[in-house]
Amino acid sequence: MSNRYFELTDDVYIRGRWDLGTPTNPQGQEVDDWRFTEGTPLLIEEQLKVPIRAGDGRSLDFTEAGLKVPVVSDRVASILAELASKDVQLIPVEVEAHPERFYILVCTRVMKCIDDEKSGEVQYWKSEDGRPEMTGTYRAVYDMRIEPTRVGDAKVFRTWGWEGTLVVSEDIKRALERIGATGAKFIEVTGPAASTPEEREKRRRSYARREQTDAAREAFWRTLGTLDASAIIPMVVGGPWPGNRERWCVIRRPEGRTLLVTDGLSDYFAKREEPSVGFGLELALETDTVMKEVYKAWPCLLLQRVGDEVAEHEHVREKVTEGLFSMEVSGKKMPKALVTGEGRVGVLLGMESRTLPRHFAMPAGEVKLITVKALLPKELEYLLEHGPEGQAELARRFAASGEEHLSLARRKPVV
């Protein structure tokens, strides 16, 4: 058997492709994504469904739904069942609006095989990082390489300590390529690291700058309340944010309030050597909504959608740094009280607050903290009718109500 192995990942750059959400149970509740990526068999007795996040798009043979949950077509499942039956569990799943058979691929083997020396770079959690439960485990693995002799007879497996990576043997790769499996992207993880010593040194300098930036921003967040490390919002790698990573923080505030903030719109630009504060802003949404799982709750979804708009459109960034600015985003999975007849939710950005500062200092410069306020449909209608004067009047009325920038779904409109 060949001793070459490949990371199997989702080719997210396919145009017109579908976008699958987190699997749900028969009651329509999202299930825990992480269960499917831990490398252990699961007992699933109910029929799971996978929603399509937006539109329809082209279906694929291999897709990472939700948070890296592999969903495969019937023909990919057949190959895996034939060539790697000891390594996989295939759980039937219904994909919204698609009658074909699909399966959640659960890899049931975890191999301790990452080669630290041959990999481009590995970083471990340290005791001073303040995450004692993570100390000694991988914090980051760049240009990963594995030691094939530690794999044994496994053909599909996850890497110990870095379980988000799914690895397949060369014969699995070839079999999937023979059938033209769509959506599958292969990255070799055997042989010498692709990066040069110069590239690794550049990455180390970049990481040092990133640590300095993270530390400065975290110090500021702590002045606003108590950082809740247990309320995890998974980071997204890539995308239009300056540092090619999308992060958020959860801050517990007085009176049972929770402050959700973007944590990376002020990163330095990853592709540039010079220091910067990225877009020069961060977004903040405060609510008293009780959230069992923050990253699945509507305030977090709303902040993420607004963050996407800000990151992707320069004219939006210009407007939000100049003063009050309103926009509309998708109302999917939002409270009905917030959603317009067109299925949208309005927000007002830049509301002044008596309890939040308007800016904070970073090593490379000043960053604006911009509040995000969810609007009720009547308030959005008023704003659209009256323009900038309507924005100013809404801001005045919100301040007078005592709610200011607070985002609530259950309240009376101020107009």
Contacts in CASP RR format, 6 or more apart in sequence:
PFRMAT RR
TARGET T0000
AUTHOR 0000-0000-0000
METHOD contacts of the structure
MODEL  1
MSNRYFELTDDVYIRGRWDLGTPTNPQGQEVDDWRFTEGTPLLIEEQLKV
PIRAGDGRSLDFTEAGLKVPVVSDRVASILAELASKDVQLIPVEVEAHPE
RFYILVCTRVMKCIDDEKSGEVQYWKSEDGRPEMTGTYRAVYDMRIEPTR
VGDAKVFRTWGWEGTLVVSEDIKRALERIGATGAKFIEVTGPAASTPEER
EKRRRSYARREQTDAAREAFWRTLGTLDASAIIPMVVGGPWPGNRERWCV
IRRPEGRTLLVTDGLSDYFAKREEPSVGFGLELALETDTVMKEVYKAWPC
LLLQRVGDEVAEHEHVREKVTEGLFSMEVSGKKMPKALVTGEGRVGVLLG
MESRTLPRHFAMPAGEVKLITVKALLPKELEYLLEHGPEGQAELARRFAA
SGEEHLSLARRKPVV
1 169 0 8 1.000
1 171 0 8 1.000
2 169 0 8 1.000
2 170 0 8 1.000
2 171 0 8 1.000
3 148 0 8 1.000
3 149 0 8 1.000
3 190 0 8 1.000
4 148 0 8 1.000
4 169 0 8 1.000
4 170 0 8 1.000
4 188 0 8 1.000
4 190 0 8 1.000
5 146 0 8 1.000
5 148 0 8 1.000
5 151 0 8 1.000
5 167 0 8 1.000
5 168 0 8 1.000
5 169 0 8 1.000
5 170 0 8 1.000
5 188 0 8 1.000
5 189 0 8 1.000
5 190 0 8 1.000
6 167 0 8 1.000
6 168 0 8 1.000
6 169 0 8 1.000
6 170 0 8 1.000
6 173 0 8 1.000
6 186 0 8 1.000
6 187 0 8 1.000
6 188 0 8 1.000
6 189 0 8 1.000
7 144 0 8 1.000
7 165 0 8 1.000
7 166 0 8 1.000
7 167 0 8 1.000
7 186 0 8 1.000
7 187 0 8 1.000
7 188 0 8 1.000
7 189 0 8 1.000
8 62 0 8 1.000
8 70 0 8 1.000
8 166 0 8 1.000
8 167 0 8 1.000
8 168 0 8 1.000
8 172 0 8 1.000
8 173 0 8 1.000
8 184 0 8 1.000
8 185 0 8 1.000
8 186 0 8 1.000
9 64 0 8 1.000
9 166 0 8 1.000
9 185 0 8 1.000
9 186 0 8 1.000
9 187 0 8 1.000
10 62 0 8 1.000
10 63 0 8 1.000
10 64 0 8 1.000
10 183 0 8 1.000
10 184 0 8 1.000
10 185 0 8 1.000
11 183 0 8 1.000
11 184 0 8 1.000
11 185 0 8 1.000
14 58 0 8 1.000
14 60 0 8 1.000
14 182 0 8 1.000
14 183 0 8 1.000
16 57 0 8 1.000
16 58 0 8 1.000
17 57 0 8 1.000
17 58 0 8 1.000
17 60 0 8 1.000
17 63 0 8 1.000
17 183 0 8 1.000
18 52 0 8 1.000
18 55 0 8 1.000
18 56 0 8 1.000
18 57 0 8 1.000
18 58 0 8 1.000
18 59 0 8 1.000
18 60 0 8 1.000
18 63 0 8 1.000
19 52 0 8 1.000
19 53 0 8 1.000
19 54 0 8 1.000
19 55 0 8 1.000
19 57 0 8 1.000
20 50 0 8 1.000
20 51 0 8 1.000
20 52 0 8 1.000
20 53 0 8 1.000
20 63 0 8 1.000
20 64 0 8 1.000
20 65 0 8 1.000
20 66 0 8 1.000
20 71 0 8 1.000
20 95 0 8 1.000
21 50 0 8 1.000
21 51 0 8 1.000
21 52 0 8 1.000
21 53 0 8 1.000
21 65 0 8 1.000
21 66 0 8 1.000
22 30 0 8 1.000
22 31 0 8 1.000
22 33 0 8 1.000
22 50 0 8 1.000
22 51 0 8 1.000
22 65 0 8 1.000
22 66 0 8 1.000
22 67 0 8 1.000
22 69 0 8 1.000
22 296 0 8 1.000
23 30 0 8 1.000
23 31 0 8 1.000
23 33 0 8 1.000
23 36 0 8 1.000
23 48 0 8 1.000
23 49 0 8 1.000
23 50 0 8 1.000
23 65 0 8 1.000
23 66 0 8 1.000
23 69 0 8 1.000
23 93 0 8 1.000
23 104 0 8 1.000
24 30 0 8 1.000
24 31 0 8 1.000
24 48 0 8 1.000
24 49 0 8 1.000
24 50 0 8 1.000
24 51 0 8 1.000
25 31 0 8 1.000
25 46 0 8 1.000
25 48 0 8 1.000
25 49 0 8 1.000
26 46 0 8 1.000
26 47 0 8 1.000
26 49 0 8 1.000
28 49 0 8 1.000
30 296 0 8 1.000
31 48 0 8 1.000
33 66 0 8 1.000
33 67 0 8 1.000
33 68 0 8 1.000
33 69 0 8 1.000
34 67 0 8 1.000
35 42 0 8 1.000
36 42 0 8 1.000
36 69 0 8 1.000
36 70 0 8 1.000
36 104 0 8 1.000
36 106 0 8 1.000
37 67 0 8 1.000
37 68 0 8 1.000
37 69 0 8 1.000
37 107 0 8 1.000
37 158 0 8 1.000
37 163 0 8 1.000
37 164 0 8 1.000
38 158 0 8 1.000
38 163 0 8 1.000
39 106 0 8 1.000
39 107 0 8 1.000
39 108 0 8 1.000
39 109 0 8 1.000
39 110 0 8 1.000
39 158 0 8 1.000
39 163 0 8 1.000
40 108 0 8 1.000
40 110 0 8 1.000
41 89 0 8 1.000
41 106 0 8 1.000
41 108 0 8 1.000
42 89 0 8 1.000
42 91 0 8 1.000
42 106 0 8 1.000
44 91 0 8 1.000
47 92 0 8 1.000
47 93 0 8 1.000
47 94 0 8 1.000
48 91 0 8 1.000
48 92 0 8 1.000
48 93 0 8 1.000
48 94 0 8 1.000
48 104 0 8 1.000
49 93 0 8 1.000
49 94 0 8 1.000
49 95 0 8 1.000
49 96 0 8 1.000
50 65 0 8 1.000
50 71 0 8 1.000
50 93 0 8 1.000
50 94 0 8 1.000
50 95 0 8 1.000
50 96 0 8 1.000
50 102 0 8 1.000
51 96 0 8 1.000
52 95 0 8 1.000
52 96 0 8 1.000
52 97 0 8 1.000
53 332 0 8 1.000
54 330 0 8 1.000
54 332 0 8 1.000
56 97 0 8 1.000
58 182 0 8 1.000
59 73 0 8 1.000
59 95 0 8 1.000
59 98 0 8 1.000
59 100 0 8 1.000
60 73 0 8 1.000
60 182 0 8 1.000
60 183 0 8 1.000
61 72 0 8 1.000
61 73 0 8 1.000
61 75 0 8 1.000
61 76 0 8 1.000
61 176 0 8 1.000
61 179 0 8 1.000
61 180 0 8 1.000
61 181 0 8 1.000
61 182 0 8 1.000
61 183 0 8 1.000
61 184 0 8 1.000
62 70 0 8 1.000
62 71 0 8 1.000
62 72 0 8 1.000
62 73 0 8 1.000
62 76 0 8 1.000
62 176 0 8 1.000
62 181 0 8 1.000
62 182 0 8 1.000
62 183 0 8 1.000
62 184 0 8 1.000
63 70 0 8 1.000
63 71 0 8 1.000
63 72 0 8 1.000
63 183 0 8 1.000
64 70 0 8 1.000
64 71 0 8 1.000
65 71 0 8 1.000
65 104 0 8 1.000
67 234 0 8 1.000
68 164 0 8 1.000
69 104 0 8 1.000
70 104 0 8 1.000
70 105 0 8 1.000
70 107 0 8 1.000
70 166 0 8 1.000
71 93 0 8 1.000
71 95 0 8 1.000
71 102 0 8 1.000
71 103 0 8 1.000
71 104 0 8 1.000
71 105 0 8 1.000
72 80 0 8 1.000
72 90 0 8 1.000
72 102 0 8 1.000
72 103 0 8 1.000
72 105 0 8 1.000
73 100 0 8 1.000
73 101 0 8 1.000
73 102 0 8 1.000
73 181 0 8 1.000
74 100 0 8 1.000
74 101 0 8 1.000
74 102 0 8 1.000
74 103 0 8 1.000
75 179 0 8 1.000
75 181 0 8 1.000
76 176 0 8 1.000
76 179 0 8 1.000
76 181 0 8 1.000
76 184 0 8 1.000
77 90 0 8 1.000
77 101 0 8 1.000
77 103 0 8 1.000
77 105 0 8 1.000
79 172 0 8 1.000
79 175 0 8 1.000
79 176 0 8 1.000
79 179 0 8 1.000
80 87 0 8 1.000
80 88 0 8 1.000
80 90 0 8 1.000
80 105 0 8 1.000
80 156 0 8 1.000
80 172 0 8 1.000
81 88 0 8 1.000
81 90 0 8 1.000
83 155 0 8 1.000
83 171 0 8 1.000
83 172 0 8 1.000
83 175 0 8 1.000
84 155 0 8 1.000
84 156 0 8 1.000
84 168 0 8 1.000
84 169 0 8 1.000
84 172 0 8 1.000
86 108 0 8 1.000
86 109 0 8 1.000
86 153 0 8 1.000
87 107 0 8 1.000
87 108 0 8 1.000
87 109 0 8 1.000
87 154 0 8 1.000
87 155 0 8 1.000
87 156 0 8 1.000
87 157 0 8 1.000
88 105 0 8 1.000
88 106 0 8 1.000
88 107 0 8 1.000
88 108 0 8 1.000
88 156 0 8 1.000
89 105 0 8 1.000
89 106 0 8 1.000
89 108 0 8 1.000
90 103 0 8 1.000
90 104 0 8 1.000
90 105 0 8 1.000
90 106 0 8 1.000
91 103 0 8 1.000
91 104 0 8 1.000
91 106 0 8 1.000
92 101 0 8 1.000
92 102 0 8 1.000
92 103 0 8 1.000
93 102 0 8 1.000
93 103 0 8 1.000
93 104 0 8 1.000
94 102 0 8 1.000
95 102 0 8 1.000
107 156 0 8 1.000
107 157 0 8 1.000
107 158 0 8 1.000
107 166 0 8 1.000
109 154 0 8 1.000
109 156 0 8 1.000
109 157 0 8 1.000
109 158 0 8 1.000
110 157 0 8 1.000
110 158 0 8 1.000
110 159 0 8 1.000
110 160 0 8 1.000
110 163 0 8 1.000
111 146 0 8 1.000
111 150 0 8 1.000
111 151 0 8 1.000
111 152 0 8 1.000
111 154 0 8 1.000
111 157 0 8 1.000
111 158 0 8 1.000
111 159 0 8 1.000
111 160 0 8 1.000
111 167 0 8 1.000
112 150 0 8 1.000
112 159 0 8 1.000
112 160 0 8 1.000
112 161 0 8 1.000
113 146 0 8 1.000
113 147 0 8 1.000
113 148 0 8 1.000
113 150 0 8 1.000
113 151 0 8 1.000
113 159 0 8 1.000
113 160 0 8 1.000
114 122 0 8 1.000
114 138 0 8 1.000
114 141 0 8 1.000
114 144 0 8 1.000
114 145 0 8 1.000
114 146 0 8 1.000
114 147 0 8 1.000
114 159 0 8 1.000
114 160 0 8 1.000
114 161 0 8 1.000
114 162 0 8 1.000
115 145 0 8 1.000
115 146 0 8 1.000
115 147 0 8 1.000
116 122 0 8 1.000
118 145 0 8 1.000
118 147 0 8 1.000
118 191 0 8 1.000
118 192 0 8 1.000
118 193 0 8 1.000
119 141 0 8 1.000
119 142 0 8 1.000
119 143 0 8 1.000
119 144 0 8 1.000
119 145 0 8 1.000
119 193 0 8 1.000
120 142 0 8 1.000
120 143 0 8 1.000
120 144 0 8 1.000
120 145 0 8 1.000
120 193 0 8 1.000
120 195 0 8 1.000
120 200 0 8 1.000
121 140 0 8 1.000
121 141 0 8 1.000
121 142 0 8 1.000
121 143 0 8 1.000
121 195 0 8 1.000
121 200 0 8 1.000
121 203 0 8 1.000
121 204 0 8 1.000
122 138 0 8 1.000
122 140 0 8 1.000
122 141 0 8 1.000
122 142 0 8 1.000
123 138 0 8 1.000
123 139 0 8 1.000
123 140 0 8 1.000
123 141 0 8 1.000
123 207 0 8 1.000
124 135 0 8 1.000
124 136 0 8 1.000
124 137 0 8 1.000
124 138 0 8 1.000
124 139 0 8 1.000
125 131 0 8 1.000
125 134 0 8 1.000
125 135 0 8 1.000
125 136 0 8 1.000
125 137 0 8 1.000
125 138 0 8 1.000
125 139 0 8 1.000
126 135 0 8 1.000
126 136 0 8 1.000
127 135 0 8 1.000
129 135 0 8 1.000
129 139 0 8 1.000
131 229 0 8 1.000
137 161 0 8 1.000
138 161 0 8 1.000
138 162 0 8 1.000
140 207 0 8 1.000
141 162 0 8 1.000
141 165 0 8 1.000
142 195 0 8 1.000
142 203 0 8 1.000
143 193 0 8 1.000
143 194 0 8 1.000
143 195 0 8 1.000
144 159 0 8 1.000
144 162 0 8 1.000
144 165 0 8 1.000
144 189 0 8 1.000
145 189 0 8 1.000
145 190 0 8 1.000
145 191 0 8 1.000
145 192 0 8 1.000
145 193 0 8 1.000
146 159 0 8 1.000
146 167 0 8 1.000
146 189 0 8 1.000
146 190 0 8 1.000
148 190 0 8 1.000
151 157 0 8 1.000
154 169 0 8 1.000
155 168 0 8 1.000
155 169 0 8 1.000
155 171 0 8 1.000
155 172 0 8 1.000
156 166 0 8 1.000
156 167 0 8 1.000
156 168 0 8 1.000
156 169 0 8 1.000
156 172 0 8 1.000
157 166 0 8 1.000
157 167 0 8 1.000
158 164 0 8 1.000
158 165 0 8 1.000
158 166 0 8 1.000
158 167 0 8 1.000
159 165 0 8 1.000
159 167 0 8 1.000
165 189 0 8 1.000
167 189 0 8 1.000
168 176 0 8 1.000
168 186 0 8 1.000
173 186 0 8 1.000
176 184 0 8 1.000
195 203 0 8 1.000
206 270 0 8 1.000
209 268 0 8 1.000
209 275 0 8 1.000
210 243 0 8 1.000
210 267 0 8 1.000
210 268 0 8 1.000
212 363 0 8 1.000
213 266 0 8 1.000
213 267 0 8 1.000
213 268 0 8 1.000
213 362 0 8 1.000
213 363 0 8 1.000
213 364 0 8 1.000
216 361 0 8 1.000
216 362 0 8 1.000
216 363 0 8 1.000
217 263 0 8 1.000
217 264 0 8 1.000
217 266 0 8 1.000
217 282 0 8 1.000
217 362 0 8 1.000
218 227 0 8 1.000
218 249 0 8 1.000
220 360 0 8 1.000
220 361 0 8 1.000
221 227 0 8 1.000
221 249 0 8 1.000
221 251 0 8 1.000
221 261 0 8 1.000
221 263 0 8 1.000
224 251 0 8 1.000
224 253 0 8 1.000
224 259 0 8 1.000
224 356 0 8 1.000
225 251 0 8 1.000
225 252 0 8 1.000
225 253 0 8 1.000
225 259 0 8 1.000
226 251 0 8 1.000
226 252 0 8 1.000
227 249 0 8 1.000
227 250 0 8 1.000
227 251 0 8 1.000
227 252 0 8 1.000
228 250 0 8 1.000
228 251 0 8 1.000
228 252 0 8 1.000
228 258 0 8 1.000
231 250 0 8 1.000
231 291 0 8 1.000
231 294 0 8 1.000
231 295 0 8 1.000
232 294 0 8 1.000
232 295 0 8 1.000
233 247 0 8 1.000
233 248 0 8 1.000
233 249 0 8 1.000
233 250 0 8 1.000
233 294 0 8 1.000
233 295 0 8 1.000
233 300 0 8 1.000
234 295 0 8 1.000
235 245 0 8 1.000
235 246 0 8 1.000
235 247 0 8 1.000
236 245 0 8 1.000
236 246 0 8 1.000
237 244 0 8 1.000
237 245 0 8 1.000
237 246 0 8 1.000
238 244 0 8 1.000
238 245 0 8 1.000
238 246 0 8 1.000
239 246 0 8 1.000
239 311 0 8 1.000
240 308 0 8 1.000
240 311 0 8 1.000
240 312 0 8 1.000
241 264 0 8 1.000
241 265 0 8 1.000
241 267 0 8 1.000
241 311 0 8 1.000
242 264 0 8 1.000
242 265 0 8 1.000
242 266 0 8 1.000
242 267 0 8 1.000
242 268 0 8 1.000
242 269 0 8 1.000
242 270 0 8 1.000
242 276 0 8 1.000
242 278 0 8 1.000
242 279 0 8 1.000
243 264 0 8 1.000
243 267 0 8 1.000
243 268 0 8 1.000
243 269 0 8 1.000
243 270 0 8 1.000
243 278 0 8 1.000
244 270 0 8 1.000
245 264 0 8 1.000
245 267 0 8 1.000
246 262 0 8 1.000
246 264 0 8 1.000
246 304 0 8 1.000
246 311 0 8 1.000
247 262 0 8 1.000
247 263 0 8 1.000
247 264 0 8 1.000
248 260 0 8 1.000
248 261 0 8 1.000
248 262 0 8 1.000
248 263 0 8 1.000
248 295 0 8 1.000
248 300 0 8 1.000
248 303 0 8 1.000
248 304 0 8 1.000
249 260 0 8 1.000
249 261 0 8 1.000
249 263 0 8 1.000
250 258 0 8 1.000
250 259 0 8 1.000
250 260 0 8 1.000
250 294 0 8 1.000
251 258 0 8 1.000
251 259 0 8 1.000
251 260 0 8 1.000
251 261 0 8 1.000
252 258 0 8 1.000
252 259 0 8 1.000
253 259 0 8 1.000
253 286 0 8 1.000
253 355 0 8 1.000
255 288 0 8 1.000
256 288 0 8 1.000
257 286 0 8 1.000
257 287 0 8 1.000
257 288 0 8 1.000
257 406 0 8 1.000
258 286 0 8 1.000
258 287 0 8 1.000
258 288 0 8 1.000
258 289 0 8 1.000
258 291 0 8 1.000
258 294 0 8 1.000
258 299 0 8 1.000
259 284 0 8 1.000
259 285 0 8 1.000
259 286 0 8 1.000
259 356 0 8 1.000
260 284 0 8 1.000
260 285 0 8 1.000
260 286 0 8 1.000
260 287 0 8 1.000
260 294 0 8 1.000
260 299 0 8 1.000
260 300 0 8 1.000
260 303 0 8 1.000
261 282 0 8 1.000
261 283 0 8 1.000
261 284 0 8 1.000
261 285 0 8 1.000
261 369 0 8 1.000
262 282 0 8 1.000
262 283 0 8 1.000
262 284 0 8 1.000
262 303 0 8 1.000
262 307 0 8 1.000
263 282 0 8 1.000
264 282 0 8 1.000
265 278 0 8 1.000
265 279 0 8 1.000
265 280 0 8 1.000
265 281 0 8 1.000
265 282 0 8 1.000
265 283 0 8 1.000
265 307 0 8 1.000
265 310 0 8 1.000
265 311 0 8 1.000
266 277 0 8 1.000
266 278 0 8 1.000
266 279 0 8 1.000
266 280 0 8 1.000
266 281 0 8 1.000
266 282 0 8 1.000
266 362 0 8 1.000
266 367 0 8 1.000
267 278 0 8 1.000
268 274 0 8 1.000
268 275 0 8 1.000
268 276 0 8 1.000
268 277 0 8 1.000
268 278 0 8 1.000
268 364 0 8 1.000
269 276 0 8 1.000
269 278 0 8 1.000
275 363 0 8 1.000
275 364 0 8 1.000
276 364 0 8 1.000
277 362 0 8 1.000
277 364 0 8 1.000
277 365 0 8 1.000
277 366 0 8 1.000
277 367 0 8 1.000
279 310 0 8 1.000
279 311 0 8 1.000
279 317 0 8 1.000
280 321 0 8 1.000
280 366 0 8 1.000
280 367 0 8 1.000
280 368 0 8 1.000
281 310 0 8 1.000
281 317 0 8 1.000
281 320 0 8 1.000
281 321 0 8 1.000
281 367 0 8 1.000
281 368 0 8 1.000
281 369 0 8 1.000
281 370 0 8 1.000
282 367 0 8 1.000
282 368 0 8 1.000
282 369 0 8 1.000
282 370 0 8 1.000
283 303 0 8 1.000
283 306 0 8 1.000
283 307 0 8 1.000
283 310 0 8 1.000
283 349 0 8 1.000
283 370 0 8 1.000
283 371 0 8 1.000
283 372 0 8 1.000
284 356 0 8 1.000
284 369 0 8 1.000
284 370 0 8 1.000
284 371 0 8 1.000
284 372 0 8 1.000
284 405 0 8 1.000
285 299 0 8 1.000
285 302 0 8 1.000
285 303 0 8 1.000
285 306 0 8 1.000
285 371 0 8 1.000
285 372 0 8 1.000
285 373 0 8 1.000
285 374 0 8 1.000
285 407 0 8 1.000
286 356 0 8 1.000
286 371 0 8 1.000
286 405 0 8 1.000
286 406 0 8 1.000
286 407 0 8 1.000
287 299 0 8 1.000
287 406 0 8 1.000
287 407 0 8 1.000
287 408 0 8 1.000
288 406 0 8 1.000
288 408 0 8 1.000
289 297 0 8 1.000
289 298 0 8 1.000
289 299 0 8 1.000
289 407 0 8 1.000
289 408 0 8 1.000
289 409 0 8 1.000
291 297 0 8 1.000
291 299 0 8 1.000
291 300 0 8 1.000
294 300 0 8 1.000
298 333 0 8 1.000
298 334 0 8 1.000
298 335 0 8 1.000
298 338 0 8 1.000
298 409 0 8 1.000
299 374 0 8 1.000
299 407 0 8 1.000
301 333 0 8 1.000
301 334 0 8 1.000
302 329 0 8 1.000
302 334 0 8 1.000
302 345 0 8 1.000
302 347 0 8 1.000
302 372 0 8 1.000
302 374 0 8 1.000
302 407 0 8 1.000
303 372 0 8 1.000
305 329 0 8 1.000
305 330 0 8 1.000
306 327 0 8 1.000
306 329 0 8 1.000
306 347 0 8 1.000
306 349 0 8 1.000
306 372 0 8 1.000
309 316 0 8 1.000
309 327 0 8 1.000
309 329 0 8 1.000
310 316 0 8 1.000
310 317 0 8 1.000
310 320 0 8 1.000
316 325 0 8 1.000
316 327 0 8 1.000
319 325 0 8 1.000
320 349 0 8 1.000
320 350 0 8 1.000
320 370 0 8 1.000
321 368 0 8 1.000
321 370 0 8 1.000
323 350 0 8 1.000
324 348 0 8 1.000
324 349 0 8 1.000
324 350 0 8 1.000
324 351 0 8 1.000
324 388 0 8 1.000
324 391 0 8 1.000
324 392 0 8 1.000
324 395 0 8 1.000
325 348 0 8 1.000
325 349 0 8 1.000
325 350 0 8 1.000
325 391 0 8 1.000
326 346 0 8 1.000
326 347 0 8 1.000
326 348 0 8 1.000
326 349 0 8 1.000
326 375 0 8 1.000
326 380 0 8 1.000
326 383 0 8 1.000
326 391 0 8 1.000
327 346 0 8 1.000
327 347 0 8 1.000
327 349 0 8 1.000
328 340 0 8 1.000
328 344 0 8 1.000
328 345 0 8 1.000
328 346 0 8 1.000
328 347 0 8 1.000
328 380 0 8 1.000
329 344 0 8 1.000
329 345 0 8 1.000
329 346 0 8 1.000
329 347 0 8 1.000
330 343 0 8 1.000
330 344 0 8 1.000
330 345 0 8 1.000
331 338 0 8 1.000
331 339 0 8 1.000
331 343 0 8 1.000
331 344 0 8 1.000
331 345 0 8 1.000
332 343 0 8 1.000
334 345 0 8 1.000
335 409 0 8 1.000
337 376 0 8 1.000
337 409 0 8 1.000
337 410 0 8 1.000
338 345 0 8 1.000
338 346 0 8 1.000
338 374 0 8 1.000
338 375 0 8 1.000
338 376 0 8 1.000
338 377 0 8 1.000
338 409 0 8 1.000
339 345 0 8 1.000
339 377 0 8 1.000
340 346 0 8 1.000
340 377 0 8 1.000
340 380 0 8 1.000
341 377 0 8 1.000
345 374 0 8 1.000
345 375 0 8 1.000
346 374 0 8 1.000
346 375 0 8 1.000
346 380 0 8 1.000
347 372 0 8 1.000
347 373 0 8 1.000
347 374 0 8 1.000
347 375 0 8 1.000
348 372 0 8 1.000
348 373 0 8 1.000
348 375 0 8 1.000
348 383 0 8 1.000
348 391 0 8 1.000
348 394 0 8 1.000
348 395 0 8 1.000
349 370 0 8 1.000
349 371 0 8 1.000
349 372 0 8 1.000
349 373 0 8 1.000
350 370 0 8 1.000
350 371 0 8 1.000
350 372 0 8 1.000
350 373 0 8 1.000
350 405 0 8 1.000
351 371 0 8 1.000
351 373 0 8 1.000
351 395 0 8 1.000
351 398 0 8 1.000
351 399 0 8 1.000
351 404 0 8 1.000
351 405 0 8 1.000
352 358 0 8 1.000
352 371 0 8 1.000
352 395 0 8 1.000
352 399 0 8 1.000
352 404 0 8 1.000
352 405 0 8 1.000
353 371 0 8 1.000
353 404 0 8 1.000
353 405 0 8 1.000
354 404 0 8 1.000
356 369 0 8 1.000
356 371 0 8 1.000
356 405 0 8 1.000
357 369 0 8 1.000
358 368 0 8 1.000
358 369 0 8 1.000
359 366 0 8 1.000
359 367 0 8 1.000
359 368 0 8 1.000
359 369 0 8 1.000
360 366 0 8 1.000
360 367 0 8 1.000
360 369 0 8 1.000
361 367 0 8 1.000
371 405 0 8 1.000
372 405 0 8 1.000
372 407 0 8 1.000
373 398 0 8 1.000
373 405 0 8 1.000
373 406 0 8 1.000
373 407 0 8 1.000
374 407 0 8 1.000
374 408 0 8 1.000
374 409 0 8 1.000
375 383 0 8 1.000
375 394 0 8 1.000
376 411 0 8 1.000
376 413 0 8 1.000
378 413 0 8 1.000
378 415 0 8 1.000
379 394 0 8 1.000
379 413 0 8 1.000
379 414 0 8 1.000
379 415 0 8 1.000
382 390 0 8 1.000
382 393 0 8 1.000
382 394 0 8 1.000
382 415 0 8 1.000
383 390 0 8 1.000
383 391 0 8 1.000
383 394 0 8 1.000
386 393 0 8 1.000
394 414 0 8 1.000
394 415 0 8 1.000
397 414 0 8 1.000
397 415 0 8 1.000
398 404 0 8 1.000
398 405 0 8 1.000
398 414 0 8 1.000
401 414 0 8 1.000
403 411 0 8 1.000
END
